[in-house]
């Protein structure tokens, strides 16, 4: 019977492994011969920073209010439900992008899982959206709609497309694309943008937008179930 290595053998093994690791990071990847030497031009270096519990939690979790609009609504509904689940349906599916979300004021971390199902195809109408249009450049008689006057499903499509309406005022964010895609004929007929295909002007949060029709295409509408599970009540 073979006996397990003693402590001295373990230490020797760790020293050998550690030596190989250091040699590799220095660029000596082709030979371990003592007669060979490494060129200075191939030398590399690395440094390690101690991970903190806050840093780890920030890496793998997202604050609820930092999620994109469609995801935030679905996750909030799931967190508030006794079952810990919610199901939404539409073109813009919830996508948390991290495995966990954190809510406040106390730090409560929940694991988030999403499942898409019952997909179906429909026609989507894509528009490019330019932000902060100079109103003085508009021709006489051009209609400017207010965001609040749009049908609810058109407002939801725009919110979901931009993700965070605060980007309307970000200097670096000048445009985005939106897909108006509705499964039900009645909802589609009530939309301002389907199957209109014209150029529209919209005032949203004191910002003038120009929506230009880009084309129609077949897209998928899906149901997405969001499941939540409380896993921690502190970053630790």
C-alpha positions as CSV (number, residue, x, y, z in Angstrom):
1,X,0.0,0.0,0.0
2,X,1.2,3.5,-0.9
3,X,1.3,5.9,2.0
4,X,0.3,9.6,1.5
5,X,3.2,12.0,1.2
6,X,4.5,13.5,4.4
7,X,4.7,17.2,5.1
8,X,8.2,17.5,3.9
9,X,7.3,16.0,0.5
10,X,4.3,18.3,0.2
11,X,6.5,21.3,0.8
12,X,9.0,20.2,-1.8
13,X,6.2,19.7,-4.3
14,X,4.8,23.2,-3.7
15,X,8.3,24.7,-4.2
16,X,8.7,22.9,-7.5
17,X,5.2,24.1,-8.7
18,X,5.8,27.6,-7.5
19,X,9.2,27.7,-9.3
20,X,7.6,26.6,-12.6
21,X,4.9,29.2,-12.3
22,X,7.5,32.0,-11.8
23,X,9.6,30.8,-14.7
24,X,6.6,30.7,-17.0
25,X,5.5,34.2,-16.2
26,X,9.1,35.4,-16.9
27,X,8.8,34.1,-20.5
28,X,10.8,30.8,-20.2
29,X,8.2,28.6,-21.8
30,X,10.3,26.5,-24.2
31,X,12.9,24.9,-21.9
32,X,13.7,24.5,-18.2
33,X,17.4,23.7,-18.9
34,X,19.8,25.5,-16.5
35,X,22.0,26.2,-19.5
36,X,19.4,28.4,-21.2
37,X,18.6,31.9,-20.2
38,X,15.7,34.2,-20.9
39,X,16.0,37.4,-22.9
40,X,15.2,40.5,-21.0
41,X,12.8,41.5,-23.9
42,X,10.6,38.5,-23.0
43,X,10.4,39.3,-19.3
44,X,7.0,40.0,-17.9
45,X,5.6,40.8,-14.5
46,X,2.4,40.6,-12.6
47,X,0.9,41.9,-9.4
48,X,-1.9,40.7,-7.2
49,X,-4.4,42.8,-5.3
50,X,-6.3,41.3,-2.4
51,X,-10.0,40.9,-3.3
52,X,-12.5,42.5,-1.0
53,X,-16.0,41.3,-0.3
54,X,-17.4,44.5,-1.8
55,X,-15.3,44.1,-4.9
56,X,-16.4,40.6,-5.4
57,X,-20.1,41.5,-4.9
58,X,-19.8,44.3,-7.4
59,X,-18.3,42.0,-9.9
60,X,-21.0,39.4,-9.8
61,X,-24.1,41.4,-8.9
62,X,-26.0,44.5,-10.2
63,X,-28.1,46.9,-8.2
64,X,-31.8,46.6,-9.1
65,X,-32.1,50.2,-10.2
66,X,-29.0,49.7,-12.5
67,X,-30.7,47.1,-14.7
68,X,-32.1,48.0,-18.1
69,X,-35.7,49.0,-18.1
70,X,-37.4,45.8,-19.3
71,X,-35.2,43.7,-17.0
72,X,-35.7,45.9,-14.0
73,X,-39.5,45.7,-14.3
74,X,-39.5,41.9,-14.6
75,X,-37.0,41.4,-11.8
76,X,-38.8,43.8,-9.5
77,X,-42.1,42.0,-10.1
78,X,-40.5,38.7,-9.3
79,X,-38.9,40.0,-6.1
80,X,-42.3,41.3,-5.0
81,X,-44.2,38.1,-5.8
82,X,-44.8,35.5,-3.1
83,X,-43.6,32.8,-5.6
84,X,-40.4,34.7,-6.4
85,X,-41.3,34.5,-10.1
86,X,-42.7,36.7,-12.8
87,X,-43.3,36.2,-16.5
88,X,-43.3,38.9,-19.2
89,X,-43.8,38.7,-22.9
90,X,-42.5,40.8,-25.7
91,X,-39.6,41.5,-28.1
92,X,-37.4,42.9,-25.4
93,X,-36.7,40.0,-23.1
94,X,-35.3,40.5,-19.6
95,X,-31.5,40.0,-19.4
96,X,-29.9,40.6,-16.0
97,X,-26.4,40.1,-17.4
98,X,-25.2,39.1,-14.0
99,X,-26.1,36.1,-11.8
100,X,-27.2,38.2,-8.9
101,X,-29.0,41.5,-8.1
102,X,-28.8,43.5,-4.9
103,X,-31.6,45.6,-3.4
104,X,-31.6,48.1,-0.6
105,X,-31.6,49.9,1.7
106,X,-30.1,46.8,3.4
107,X,-28.0,44.8,1.0
108,X,-30.1,41.8,0.0
109,X,-28.6,39.6,-2.8
110,X,-30.8,37.4,-4.9
111,X,-29.8,34.9,-7.5
112,X,-31.6,35.6,-10.8
113,X,-32.4,33.0,-13.5
114,X,-34.4,33.6,-16.7
115,X,-36.1,31.1,-19.0
116,X,-37.4,31.9,-22.5
117,X,-40.3,29.9,-23.8
118,X,-43.3,30.0,-26.1
119,X,-41.6,31.9,-28.9
120,X,-43.5,33.0,-31.9
121,X,-42.6,35.1,-35.0
122,X,-44.1,38.5,-35.9
123,X,-43.3,41.5,-38.0
124,X,-41.1,44.2,-36.3
125,X,-40.7,47.8,-37.5
126,X,-37.2,49.2,-36.8
127,X,-36.5,52.9,-36.4
128,X,-33.2,54.7,-35.8
129,X,-33.5,57.4,-33.2
130,X,-31.5,60.6,-33.2
131,X,-31.3,62.5,-29.9
132,X,-31.3,66.2,-29.2
133,X,-32.6,67.5,-32.6
134,X,-32.4,71.3,-33.0
135,X,-36.1,72.3,-33.2
136,X,-35.2,75.4,-35.3
137,X,-34.3,73.1,-38.2
138,X,-37.8,71.6,-38.5
139,X,-40.0,72.6,-41.4
140,X,-43.2,74.4,-40.8
141,X,-46.1,72.2,-40.1
142,X,-44.1,69.3,-38.8
143,X,-45.9,67.4,-36.0
144,X,-44.0,66.9,-32.7
145,X,-45.6,64.3,-30.4
146,X,-45.2,64.2,-26.7
147,X,-43.8,60.9,-25.2
148,X,-46.7,60.9,-22.7
149,X,-49.3,60.9,-25.5
150,X,-48.0,57.7,-27.1
151,X,-49.8,54.4,-26.5
152,X,-48.4,52.5,-23.5
153,X,-46.9,49.8,-25.6
154,X,-45.0,52.3,-27.7
155,X,-43.6,54.0,-24.6
156,X,-42.5,50.6,-23.3
157,X,-40.7,49.8,-26.5
158,X,-38.8,53.0,-26.4
159,X,-37.9,52.6,-22.7
160,X,-36.8,49.0,-23.3
161,X,-34.7,50.0,-26.4
162,X,-32.7,52.7,-24.7
163,X,-32.5,50.8,-21.4
164,X,-32.0,53.9,-19.2
165,X,-33.8,57.1,-20.2
166,X,-31.1,59.1,-18.4
167,X,-29.0,58.5,-21.5
168,X,-31.1,61.1,-23.3
169,X,-29.0,63.7,-21.6
170,X,-25.6,61.9,-21.9
171,X,-23.3,63.9,-24.2
172,X,-21.7,60.8,-25.6
173,X,-25.0,59.1,-26.4
174,X,-26.5,60.5,-29.6
175,X,-28.6,57.8,-31.1
176,X,-30.1,54.3,-30.6
177,X,-32.4,51.9,-32.4
178,X,-35.8,50.7,-31.5
179,X,-38.0,47.8,-32.7
180,X,-41.7,48.2,-32.5
181,X,-42.9,44.5,-32.6
182,X,-46.3,43.5,-31.3
183,X,-47.9,40.0,-31.4
184,X,-51.5,41.1,-31.2
185,X,-53.1,42.7,-34.2
186,X,-55.2,45.1,-32.0
187,X,-52.1,46.4,-30.2
188,X,-50.2,46.7,-33.5
189,X,-53.0,48.7,-35.1
190,X,-53.0,51.2,-32.1
191,X,-49.2,51.9,-32.4
192,X,-48.1,55.2,-33.8
193,X,-45.2,53.5,-35.6
194,X,-46.5,50.3,-37.2
195,X,-46.8,49.9,-40.1
196,X,-46.5,53.7,-40.6
197,X,-42.9,53.9,-42.0
198,X,-42.7,57.7,-41.8
199,X,-40.3,60.0,-40.0
200,X,-41.6,61.1,-36.6
201,X,-40.5,63.8,-34.1
202,X,-41.0,63.1,-30.4
203,X,-40.4,65.2,-27.3
204,X,-39.2,63.0,-24.4
205,X,-38.0,64.5,-21.2
206,X,-37.5,67.9,-22.7
207,X,-35.4,66.4,-25.5
208,X,-36.4,66.3,-29.2
209,X,-35.9,63.0,-31.0
210,X,-36.2,62.1,-34.7
211,X,-37.3,58.6,-35.5
212,X,-36.5,57.4,-39.0
213,X,-38.0,54.2,-40.4
214,X,-35.3,51.7,-41.3
215,X,-37.4,48.8,-42.5
216,X,-39.4,45.8,-41.3
217,X,-38.3,42.3,-40.6
218,X,-39.4,39.1,-39.0
219,X,-38.6,39.0,-35.3
220,X,-39.4,36.7,-32.3
221,X,-41.7,37.4,-29.4
222,X,-41.0,35.3,-26.4
223,X,-42.3,34.8,-22.8
224,X,-39.6,35.1,-20.2
225,X,-39.9,33.7,-16.7
226,X,-37.7,35.4,-14.1
227,X,-36.9,33.3,-11.0
228,X,-35.4,34.9,-7.9
229,X,-33.8,33.4,-4.7
230,X,-32.5,35.3,-1.7
231,X,-28.9,34.1,-1.1
232,X,-27.3,36.7,1.2
233,X,-28.1,39.7,3.3
234,X,-24.6,41.3,3.2
235,X,-21.6,41.5,0.8
236,X,-19.7,39.1,3.1
